């Protein structure tokens, strides 16, 4: 029996409306669920201001998510407190064993930089309620547990490595006495909402410029109950350039498909795990390969989305060696291909191929060949005239031949130029366009022996 739970699957089990998602290992081949329209409701900024604030984020494209808390001490998934029914008083004892190694966040930031990432988002408080920052509203904090403000250490480390800084903050709280009572008791709701607003104010006041506020799980209240417009209006007053996600239940700046790549007309960011767990799970060995991660990154880039990839550090803050090895290989690919990933892209309707995915910029098509077929690559249904082609990175020329129904790229090496994903840059006389149906409909047919 599959006992693994995503955050969204668990929310479904407690009555939320989100549907269970495909396993991360199935992302590229799974049918894309319908996106639907963006959520309706108020926002706290204008479209013009949102476009200004999002400019760096679109160009950054690739970020690191960090899920780390007391659940890392248990090593049995970030939902261990709820999934195993651990009493609050028992779970609190884990704080006595919270003792991170020196400079743990610096290692995260250095790995993010080597992997070609441009921003980071750290869990300042997950559903368990333990605060990684020096909150004056509770003593259930890293400051009390080990005498260190881990959010401050993270912010300093991220900035030292040139990373943009993001804060994850869970609205749901399994530790606070009003965290569930607030749904049915107005006095409890008032206390709990004041607590949440107060902590968000601390995060937006005490750490300098914050680039992203990444809310999660707004159970058990609706946006009106959370006073989400008031909350985010305060955030924008304190941090005028900040980006805010959609998980308070109001749209704000970007949507957050989880464990699935789902393009949208709205700015979107696909967040994924490297195995099947967000927090450290010692038994989870279902690691994505570096190639799988690069393919996900290319797919997000193609559709002008972002890719937020998670690491789940050990209890002491060190990174699992599997994550280090995988991201080091991704970084090797990014050393050559960073310019392909970072920066704006144009709409891409070239999507039919057994070998490749595609990215479009202007009149150039970048064929990211993930399954190298040998000395020739064929793309069917290309309507735009190809002028020239070359191997991305080396600049070696590639021969171009084109008919009404297919484009042939030949003179390629028998083995892939890059062992992970090779890229061929093709220049056309206009924006690249593909019509795969014309091959089926208009290609001449023959009847043999009749």
N, C-alpha and C positions, 0 to 999 in steps of 0.2 A: 504493500500500500504506500502511495506517495504521501508522506506526512509533511512535506515542505509547504510553507505558507508565504505568499507575498503579503506585503502590507495591505494591499487592496483586497486580497482574498480574506484576510482576517477581518477587515472592516465589513465585508459582506456577511461574515458569520455573526457580527454583533449588530446587524440590522442596517448597515449603510447601503446605499444604492449602487455603489460601484460594482462592476462585474469582474469576475476572475479573469486574469490575463494569461496569455500563452507563456510557457516556460521560456526562459531567456535563451536556451539552446535552440529554440524553434523560431526565433524572431525573424530571421531572413526569409524563411520559407513559408511562414504562416500567412494565411489570408489576412489582409489589413482590415481590422474592424472599422465600421463606419465612424467617422470623426464627429459628424453632426455639427450644428452651429455652435459658436462659442457661447458660454453661459450668459444669460441676460441679467442685467442689473447695473447698479451704479458703479462708476469708477472714480478714481481720485486724481486723474490727470487728463490733459487734452491729448488728442492724437498727435499733434505737432510736437508736444513736449515728450511724449513717449518715443517718437521716432528719433529725437535727439539723444535721449538717454540710452536707447537700444543700439546705437551705432557701433560702439566698441564691442558689444556682446555678439552681434552678428559676425563681426570680423574675428572674434576670438574662437568661436565655434566649439572648442573642446575644453572641458573642465573636469576637475576632480571633486567627487563627493566623498566626505569622510563621515562614516557612522561609527561612533566611539562613545562608550559610556559604561555604566556599571554592568550592563549585559555582557560586555566584553570579558569581564571577570568570570562569569558563568560559562562563556564560550559555547552557548547553545542557542544562538539566534537572538536578534534584538527584541523579539516578542516573548522572551522566556518568562517574564514576570506574569503575563496574562496567560500564555499558552499552558504553563505548568501550574497556574493557580497559586503562585508564591505569595504568602501574606506580606503586607507592607512592612511590618516590623522585622520580619525575617530578611526581606530583600534589602532593607536599609543597612544591614550589617556588612554588605559587600563594600560599602564606602570605606570601611576600616582597612580594606586591602587595596584601595585605589592609590597606586604609587607609581606614576609614570617615570620612565627613564628621562634623564636630562635631554633637552632639545629634541624631543620626539617630533613636534610639529615641523621642525626644520627639515627633518628627513622626508616628511610628506611633501613639503614644498619643493625640495630638491628633486624628488622623483617626478613630481608634476611637471617641473620645468624640463627635465630630461625627456619626458614622454611627449613633449610638444603641447602641453596644456597651457592655457592662458588665465584660468581663474579657478578658484577653489570655493567649496561650500562645506562648512563644518557644522555638525550637530551641536548646537549650544545647549539645547535641552530636548531630549527625545521623550517618548510617551511615558517612560519610567519616572519622569519628573526631576531627575538629578541634573543640576545645572553645572555646566563646565565653566561658568563665568562667576565673577564675584558679585552675586546678587545680594542686595540689602533687604530683600523681601522674604528670604528663607535662609536657613543654615544648611540646607540640603544641597551643598555645593562642593566643587573641587577645592575651593579655598578653605573650607572647613575640613575636608577630608585629608588633603595633603599640603595645604598651605600655598597652593599655586593657582593662579587664574589661567586656566588652560586656553581660554578664548584669547586672552591677551598674548600668550605665547604663540598661538596660531597666527594671529593678526601680524605680529612682528615677523614671524618666519615667512609668511606669504609675501609680505611687502619686500622683504630682503631678497626674495627670488623673483621679483617683478610680477607677482601674481595679483590679479584682482581678488577682492575679499568678499565672500558671501557667508551669511549666517542662516542655518536651518533652525527653525524653532517650531516645536510641536505645540499646537493649541490643546490637543487632548493631553490629559495628565492623570496617570494612574495613582499618583502619590498624594496629590493635594486633596484634602478632605471634602472639598466642594466640586471635585472634578467630574463626578457623575450626578451628585445631588442638584447641581445647578440647572439641570433640565426640568426639575419639578418644584423647585423652591426659589422664590424670587430673591430672598435675602442671600441665599447661597450663590445665586447667579451674580448678584452685585459684587459680592466678595471675590468670586473667582475671576470675573471679567476685570475688575480693578487690578487683581494680581497679574493677569496676563498683560494688560496694557502697561502696567508698571514695569514688568520685566522687558517688554519690547522697548520701552522708553530707555531703560538702562543700556540695552544693547546698541541703541541708536545714538546714545549720548557719550558713552565712556570709552569708545575705541577708535575715535577718529572717523575718517570717511569709510562708509560701508557701501559696497557696490551692489549687493543682492540681498534681499530678505526672502527666504524660501520657507514659507509656512507649510505645515503638514497637518492633516487629519483634524477637521473642525468639529468632530463629535464632542459633545452631544447637542450642540446648539446650531441654529441657523445663523446666517450672516447678521440678521437683525439682533439676535441674542448676543452675539459676540460684539455688537456695535462696530462692525468691521469697517464701515466707512469712516467713522470717527478715529478708529485705530490707525488706519492707513493714511488718513489726513495728517495725523500727528507725525507718523513716520516720514512723510514727505516734507513736512516743515523742518524736521531735524536733519534729514538727509535728502536734499533737493535732487540729487542725481541718482538716487537709488532705483533699482529694478525690483518689482514685487511680483511674485507668482500668483496663481489663481486659486490657491487652496484655502483661502478664507471663504470661498464661495462666491466672490465677486471677481470679474475678469482681470482687472489690472493689466500687467505688462506682457506676460507670456504664459502659455499653457504647458502642462507637465505630463505628457504620456509616460507611463511607468512600465518598464520591462518590455516595451514594444516600440517600434519605430512607426509613428503615425503622423504624417504630414498634415498641416493645417494652413488655412489662409492667414491665421493669426501667428505671431511669433511663437515658436514652440521649441521645447527642449526635451529630448528623450533621456530619462534617467534610467540607468541600468547597473546591475551588480556584475562583478567579475566571476562569481560562481552563482549560487542561487540564494545567497543571504546578504543582507545589508550589514548587520553587525557581525563580529567575529563568530564563526561557527566551525569549531575544530573538526567536525565530522563531514563537512561539506567539501567534497573533492571534485565537484562538477565545474571545473574551471574553463572559462572560454580560452580559446587559443589566441595568440597575438593576431593571427590572420582574421579570425572572426571579429575581433575588435576593430581592426582596420576596415573591414567590410562594413561594419555598422557605422563607423565614422564617415565613410564615403557615402553611404546611403543617406545619412543625416545631411551631409553637405549638399548632395544632389538636390534635395528638396528644401534647401535653405533653412535647415533646423540646426539645433545644437545637440551635443552629446555630452552628458554629464555622467561620468563613469566612476563607480564607487570603489573605495578600499575600506576594509573593515579591520582596523588595527587590533593587535593583541591587547590584553588588559594593560600592559605596560606602555602602550603606545607605539611599539615597534610594528613594522609592516610585515605581514606574512610573506615569506620568501617567494611564494608562487606569484603574488601580486607584483613584487619587485621584478622578477624575471620576465613576466608578461609585459609589463609597462616598459621595461628596458628595450625589449624587442620592438614594441610599438614606436618607441622613441627613435630607434635606428631607422625605421621607415620614414618617420617624420623629419629626420635630418635632411632627407632629400626632397620630401614631398610637402613640407609645411606650407609653402606658397600656394599649393593646390587646395589646401584645406582652409586656410585662414583667408578671410576677405569675402566680399559679396559674390554671389553667383546669379546667373540668369535662369529663368524657368527652363526645365529640361523635359522634352517630350520623347527623347531617345532612351527607350527603356527595354527594348526587346533584344535579348542576346542570351545565349547559353554560357558565354564566357565572361561577360563584362557587366559592370555598371558604368554610369556615365555622369560627367559633370560638364556644364556648359558655362563658358564666359565669353560673351560677345560672339564672334564668329568661330570660336575654337571649341572643339569637342575633346574632352579628355576621357579616353576609354581606359577604365581601371580593370585590367584583365586579371581576374581572380583565379581562373582555371586556364592555364597557358596551353593553347592547342598545338603549338609548334611554330613552324616558320611562316604561317599565314593566319590572319584573323579576318573573318568575314562579318559584315554587318548588313543585314537585309533591310530593304525598304527606305534607304536614305534618299530623300528628295533633293537636298541641297548639294551643289557641286563641291566636291573635295578638291582642294588645290595642292596641299602638301601634307606630309606627316613626318613625325620624328619620335624617337624614344625619349620620354620625359626623363630628365636627369643627365643622360649622356649626350643627348642631342643627335644621336646617330640617325641618319635619314632612313625613312621607311617608304617603300614604293607604293604608289596609290594607283588603283585601277577601278573604274566605276561604270556600271551599266544602269539601266532603268530600274533594276531590281536589287542590286547589291553593290556594296563597296568592299574591295579586296585590299587588304594591307599586307604586303609581302616583303620578303627579304629580312624577316625577323630572325633572331637567334632561335635555335631549336629548343633551348631551355630558357626559362623566364629571365628577363633582365634583372628583376628583383624577385627573390625566392618567396616573398609574401604576396605582394600585389604589384604587378608591373603596369605602367601607365604609358599609353600612346597618345600623343597630342596631334590632333588632326585639325588643319585650318580649312575652312569652307569659304565660299564667296558670299555667304550670308549666315544668319543664325541657323545652326544645325536643326534639321527637322527630319523626322522619321514617320513613314506611313506603312506600317507592317501589313495592313490589310490589302494594300495595293498588290503585294506579292501574291496573296491568296486569290484576289479577284481578277487581276489583269494579266498575270503571267500565262503565256501560251501553254495549252495542254495538248497532249498527243494520245491517240488511241492506237495501241499496237496490236496487230493481228485481227483487227475488226474492220 
